[in-house]
């Protein structure tokens, strides 16, 4: 997949089959659209083009609103789009100036002049242009003057999946990893770098790796303990993850720590991917380290049981 930063970096391709949107999380609803443009491109010997915007529009239009949390970083989204068979990912820098483009200016400058769109496929609720004035109805009403064909992913097709990025965010914020993963069609993923922590876990036989997530906008699920798989340099391990303030040891900052089963070695400064399989329990303050250790032993048993069940189902 080729990635372009702005229209100036993009050269038109043969029979461009195009879709557009933020596609945060690339969930099952998004995947329907992606499969459709891939199928059309194959039928007309064309190439797929995905238009997305970065930064996320809300980060630009509501700069004082620090509540937005995204399901995927740009790197994560690009990886998912590549796996979905997208040929070209066109990232348009979202600025206040760009946000003032009318829907007609967007169509003319981006879809027609910039990309030379042959076929445009959008979801029934997709909006574009200043104040989100453009959409499928506008395109359909003016289609005679455009040099491309138009296709809508109908409401019933999208609603049949019953998925939205908002639903997934709410599920993760309440610890419902099972629901989030079902809507995503895969495990929710955290990508970060291992940094040095207090190393208290080593003293009780449960060494943990502290994960730093380099993007503040990435959604971190609810505090608690999770059964996870961890990918280190392409090799997968089983483990359990704790998100929270570590009240038993008087922690004062929210941390993300993973205990990787059957692993030994230096992880500092390494990049890891953590795949959340299941929520095990909420974070609890114990009377002391002995009580904490006893609970962690139970958590390990519970995590292994969950991970074994997931492995069996996937076969």
N, C-alpha and C positions, 0 to 999 in steps of 0.2 A: 504494500500500500504506500502510495506517495502522499506526503503531507506538505501542504502549502500554507504559508503565513501571509494571507491577504491576496486579493485578486491580482496584484502586480506580479506575484510569484507563480500564477497559474496560467497554463497554456491550454486552450480548448482541446477537447479530445473527441474522438469519433463517436457519434450517437450517444451523447451524454444523457444518462438516466439519473435524475437528480432527486434528492430529498433534502429537507432542511429542518433544523431544530437544535435544541440544546442536548437532547437525548441523555439526560443525566441518569446514570445507572445502566443504560442500554438494557432495559428490562424486557419482559415477554411482549409487551405492547409494541415497543420499539422494534423488537426482533421481527415482528410480522411485516413491518414496513421494509426493513432491510432485506428480508427474504424476497419480497415482492420486487424491489428494484433489481436485485440480483437475477431473478428469473426473467424480467423484461430485458435486461442487458444481454443475457444469453440468447434470448429469442431474436433480437435485432442486431446481434453482433456489435453491441455497444459496450460502454464502460460506465461503472457506477461512480457517482460523485455525491459525497455527503458534505453539506454545508453546515458548519456549526459556528458558534460564536464564543469568543473568549476575550476577556473574562466573562463570567456568567452575567447576563444583563442586570440582574438585581444588585450585583456588586458595584455596578457603575451608576445605575439610576437611583439606588438607595444606599449611598456610601456610609450613612450613619447607622444603618441596620446591620448589626453584627451577629444576627441570629441565624442567618442562612448557613446551612450545612449541606454539602453535596455528597451524593452517593459515590461519585467517581472523580478522581483527579483527571486532568487532561491526559496524562500518560496512561492511566487505567482505561479511560474511554477510548483512546486511540488503539490500545491493544485489543479491546473487545470489538471495535469496528473492523480491525484487520481480520480478526477471527471470523467475523460475519461475512467476509468476502468483499468488503468495500475496496475499490481500486484507488480512489482519490479522496482524501480528506482535506477539504478547503476550510481553513480556519480564518474567519473574518474578525479582526480586532473590533470588539464592541466598545465604542466610544459614545460620548454624548452627541457628537456630530453625526455618527452613523445612526443613532437612535432617532434622529430627526428626519431621516429619509422617509418619504411617503411610500406607500405600498407600490405605487406605479413606478417610482424611481428605483425601488429595490428590484422590481421585475425587469426593468429596462437595463439598469447598470450591472446588476449581478447575474440574473438568470439568462438574459438575452445577450448582452454585449460581452460580459465577462466569461460566461461558461458556454454559451451557445447551446442551451438546453434543448434536447430533442424530446424528452419525456419527463414530466414533473409528477412525482407521487408524494402526496401529503396526507397526514391524518385529518379526520373530519374537524378536529378542533384546533388545528394549527393556525396561528396568527402571525402576521409580519407587518413591517412598516410602522411609521410613527403612530404611537398610541394603539398599536396592534390593530390597525384599521383594516388590514388586508386579510383575506382568508379564501377558502374554497369558493364561496359564493361570488366574491369579487372576481376571482380568476375565471370562473365559469361564465360570468356575465360578459366578460371582455375577451374571451378566448379567441374569437374570430380574428383579432388583430395581433395575436401572438404566434410566433413560428414554432410552437411546441405543442405536444399533446398533453392532456391533463388527466390524472387519475387520482381518485380519492380512496383512502382506506376508510370504508364506511363505519358509521357509529356502531352498528351491530357487531362488526368484526372486532373492533377495539374493545367494546363493552363486554363482549363474550369472554375476553381474557380477564377483564375486571381489575386491571393493574394501573397504577399511577406511581410516579416517583414520590408523591406526597404520602401515599399509603405505605410505601416501603420505609420512608423516613420515620413515620409514626411507629411502625412495627419495631424498628431497630431501637428507637428511643425508649421503648417499653420492654426491651429484651426479647421480643418475639422474633428470634432469628429464624425459626421455622417458617413463619409467614413470609418474612422478607426473602428468604432463599427460594421459596415457592414462586413468588412474584418475579424474582430476578431470573429464575431458571438456572441458577448456579449458587454457589456459596458466596456470601458477602466477604469482601476482601479488604484487608488492611496492609498497606505497603509502607515500610519504614526502615530506619537504620538503627542498629543496636548501639546503645550508648551505655556508659558505666553508671551503675546504680549503687545502692548502699551495701549490696551483697549479703543482706540478712538471710536470704533464702538458703545460702550455702550452709549456714550454721545449723539448719534444721533438716538438711538433706533434700531440699527442694530448690536448687539453684534456678534463678530466673534471669531472663534476658530482658532488659528494659528497651522498649521500642519507642523511638522518636518518629512521629509522623510529621514530615516537613511542611505540611500544608494545613493552616489553621481552619480552612473551610471544610476539610474532610470530616464527614459525620462519624463520630465515635459512638458506638452503641451504649446502652445503659450500663451502669456500674454492675459488676457481678463477675461470676466465674463461668467460663465457657469451655466446651470441648472444641478443640481446633486441630487443624493440620497446618504445618509450617513448612514452607519451601525455602531451602537454603541452597543457593547455587544450583538450582534445578533438582535437588533431592528433597523428597517429602518425608516429614517426620510427624508423629502424633504428639499431642501435647495438651496442656490446659492453660487458659489465658485468664488473667485477672485485670479488670479495669476498675479503678477507683482510688481512694485515698489511703488505703491500708490502715484502717483505724486501730488495729491491734498494736501496731508499732508507731502510733502517733504520727502517721503520715500527714503532711499538710498540703500536698499537691496531688492532682489527679495523674496517675501513671498507668501505663499499659505494660504489663509484664507477662512473659510467657515461660512456662516450665516445659522444656522439650524432652520428651521421653526418649531414653536410650540414645542420648547424644552427649558427646564429650568433645571439647575443642574450644578454641578462642573465636568468639563471635563479634568482638568489638569492631565497629565501623562496617560490618557487613550489612548488606541489604537483605531483608527477609520479607516474605509474603505470608500472611496469616489468613487462613480460610476458616471462618466461623461455622461450626457444624451444629452446635446446640447450646442453649443457655442452661447451666446446671443449678445455680443458686445465686441469691443476692449476696452482696458483701456484708460481712458480719464482724463486729468487734468481739474478740475472744478474750478470756481472762489472762492468757499469757501465751508464750511461744509453744508450750507443750500442747495446749488445747488447739492452737492453730495447726501444729504439725499433725495432730490426730485427724483434724478435719481435712487437711490436704491429702492425707492418705486415702480418705474416703472419696474425695474429689477425683483422685487419680483412677480409682476403681470405676467410679461412675463415668468418667471421661472415656476410659478404655472400652467400657460396655457400649456406650453410644457410638464411638468410632468404629467398633467392630460391626455393629448393626448397620451403620451407613455403608461400610465396605461390602457387607453381604448383599445389601439391596442393590448396590451399583453393579454387581456381577450378573 
